[in-house]
Amino acid sequence: MSTPRDPDEQYADRLRDVLRAEGDQVVPGGDGLMRIRERVGERQARNRWLVPVGVAAAVALVAGGVAGGLALAGNDDDSAHVLPPAASSTPTVTPTPSQPAVSAKPITVPVYYLGDTGTALRLYREFHSTNAPASNPDKAVVAVDQMLHAKAADPDYNSLWPENTTVRGVTRAGTVATVDFSKDVNGPFQGGTEGGQLSIQQLVHTVTAADTTIKSVLISVEGKPVTSLFGVDVSKPQKRGVSYTVLGAVWILAPTQNAKVNSPVTFSGQATVFEATVSIEVRRGATVVKRTNTMATTGGPGRGDWKLTMILVPGTYEIRAFEASAKDGSVTNLDTKTFTVR
Amino acid sequence: MTRVSADDAVTDLYSAHYRPLVRTAALLLGNTAVAEEVVQDAFVAMHGRWNRLRDPGKAAAYLRSAVINRSRSALRRRVVEDRNRPLPGVDAPSAEYGALAMLERDRVMGALRELPARQREALVLRYYADLSEADIAEAMGISRGAVKSHASRGLAALRQTLEPTA
């Protein structure tokens, strides 16, 4: 700015600088999206109980002025952008017009998969939206079911659990959950020792992420506790392993595989990398269109968040995020996602 | 007309807006943890109302106004809770800033926190979030004229506090 005339304008500049410096210090935790999804899931689970109540009861709730759908929908007072309920033949505000009264409901759950970093197997996370049967809205069960039967969206990820294994239920005792599998879980296992250990961690991570009140996991088969699975001793409740020994060192969380996004594109993820430096390459076909790096909020062995925004013309791209080897700069701990810019 | 699902909308909007919104809320609140909660709240509410949003393109504006409203309520609650404790700055200061710069920042942030909520909001949205007057008006749910007057009164009050002799 050149020679501000109004003395207040000088304060505007001072304020701008101070706010920027203060704002830069604010580093949100990396789990915001997960928490939002968890809370969305909880809200949907609560709303589900309202569905069979019927219109009359819903009217009573709203008329009673207590809970009603609005309170359940987030207790907010910012209605400026919200459509008024359609003026239909019934002048009734149903609690959740967006939730049809059906027996299956969409639910989003975290699911962990195995990925090969080139030197080791590590875990990677996706979120899956699926229809949960109303009869069993247990997020942990749904997440394990996804882990067993749903293919990862990212073709680089997979699961080694024996085919046809089904989850029969999850029971909780305090912070310990017991996951009960069908006997198919004892079928042939191809993963070796490393794959076995990581598959158990895959289960532990999936269950504890789907239900954060769970801290450790026991395994049973057709109701009977087992002490060993995939060659791993599971006689004691299994906890999450230390992150840098279990999780992929570089994760891309956004965009998700095959996502359609607008430019500027925001890339984000987590990383446990040397000096917090994440290398990024964006390719279109075989052509590298951008090569850069970005800093995670923490360097290894801590796990930091990283984020980067790029302007890209419409088209289909691949982002590659990796750690350049401290030794020779080679690509290690690569994660990739294909996405389309609209 | 196809509309992305609420889940996808949350994912898209999260990557673009979560961090800036948390920062804005933290500046209003002086606390990152509360700011995160407030912003997560706003996302959850938006998800619940996704099918009723008039214009999905307005989702960012909806989030902003939800964050402003919730920050105001959170602040009100907190002021009641610890009326006698001065609000701290945004979390722990980092060592890389010089002592003088820190002092300046503390003074400015302190003065900002003394302002009435509307004035503080107008200033943070204008000078930190870099929003247009129209966007600020929408986020705060007031007229553009009111935005202007809140901002200029806020700025004048800051000046008064920081430069009592002027």
Interface residues (C-beta under 8 A of the other chain):
Chain A: P7 D8 Y11 A12 R14 L15 R16 V18 L19 R20 A21 E22 G23 D24 Q25 V26 V27 P28 G29 G32 L33 R35 I36 R37 R39 V40 R43 A73 G74 D76 D77 D78 A80 H81 V82 L83 T96 P97 S98 P106 T108 F127 S129 A254 P255 T256 A259 V261 N262 T266 S268 K307
Chain B: S5 A6 D7 V10 T11 D12 Y14 S15 A16 Y18 R19 V22 R23 T24 A26 L27 T32 A35 E36 V39 Q40 D41 A42 F43 V44 A45 H47 G48 R49 W50 N51 R52 L53 R54 D55 K58 A61 Y62 S65 A66 N69 R70 G89 V90 D91 P93 S94 Y97 A101 E104 R105 V108 M109 L112 L123 V124 Y127 Y128 E138 G141 S152 L155 A156 L158 R159 L162 A166
